[in-house]
Amino acid sequence: MATKKSFVLRIDEATYKAIEKWAADEFRSVNGQLEWLIDKALKEHRRDKPQEKSNLKSIKKNKPD
């Protein structure tokens, strides 16, 4: 499992309340909603997260030559 990085995010109260409501509507926590939004934006802009080193090694081992 990937380790998670913690950081402080400062946003205005109205934005937080909008995200909080959206998260509740989709049965997510605010943190989960923000992670989902960020992942979605990365995929849409083709800036996907890099794969973990362990995954890359297993892909190379299983790749036919």
Residue pairs with C-beta under 8 A, 6 or more apart in sequence:
2 52
9 34
11 19
16 30
19 30
19 33
19 34
20 30
22 33
23 29
23 30
23 32
23 33
26 33
28 36
39 49
42 48
42 49
51 59
